[in-house]
Amino acid sequence: MEHLKNFLAGVKQVLVLDPGSQYILPSRSDFLRDASSLRDDAKRVASDLSKVTNKYGEQAYNSTRR
């Protein structure tokens, strides 16, 4: 019986059937702000990765073999 209670409590939380004081309904602007932040982060990571790979490529091609 305890398993059923736990299962139903979990379903209630997932479906937000009883929004309590702890649940904060996100606004549309929150999603837009998150998307913008993720986009900026991805650009920064891609730029850094490009710089590092170019630097590594220069080292590999400019090194002298013995």
C-alpha positions in Angstrom: 0.0 0.0 0.0 2.9 2.3 0.8 4.3 1.8 -2.7 1.0 3.0 -4.3 1.0 6.1 -2.1 4.6 6.9 -3.1 3.7 6.3 -6.8 0.7 8.5 -6.7 2.6 11.2 -4.9 5.3 11.1 -7.6 2.7 11.3 -10.4 1.1 14.2 -8.6 4.5 16.0 -8.6 5.2 15.3 -12.2 1.9 16.4 -13.5 1.7 19.3 -11.0 -1.8 18.4 -10.0 -1.5 20.3 -6.8 0.8 23.3 -7.2 2.0 24.1 -3.8 4.0 27.1 -2.6 7.2 25.5 -3.6 6.3 25.3 -7.3 7.3 28.4 -9.3 5.6 28.7 -12.6 8.2 29.9 -15.1 7.4 32.8 -17.3 7.9 33.0 -21.0 10.8 35.4 -20.6 12.6 32.9 -18.4 12.7 30.5 -21.4 13.9 33.2 -23.7 16.6 34.3 -21.3 17.8 30.6 -20.9 17.8 30.1 -24.6 19.8 33.3 -25.1 22.3 32.3 -22.4 22.7 28.8 -23.9 23.3 30.3 -27.3 25.9 32.7 -26.0 27.6 29.9 -24.1 27.7 27.7 -27.2 29.2 30.5 -29.2 31.9 31.0 -26.6 32.8 27.3 -26.4 32.9 27.0 -30.2 35.1 30.0 -30.5 37.5 28.8 -27.8 37.5 25.3 -29.3 38.3 26.8 -32.7 41.2 28.8 -31.3 42.7 25.8 -29.5 42.4 23.5 -32.5 44.0 26.2 -34.8 46.8 26.6 -32.3 47.4 22.9 -32.0 47.3 22.6 -35.8 50.0 25.3 -36.1 52.2 23.5 -33.6 51.8 20.2 -35.3 52.6 21.5 -38.8 55.4 23.8 -37.7 57.3 21.3 -35.6 60.5 19.8 -37.0 60.8 16.1 -37.3 64.1 14.5 -36.6 
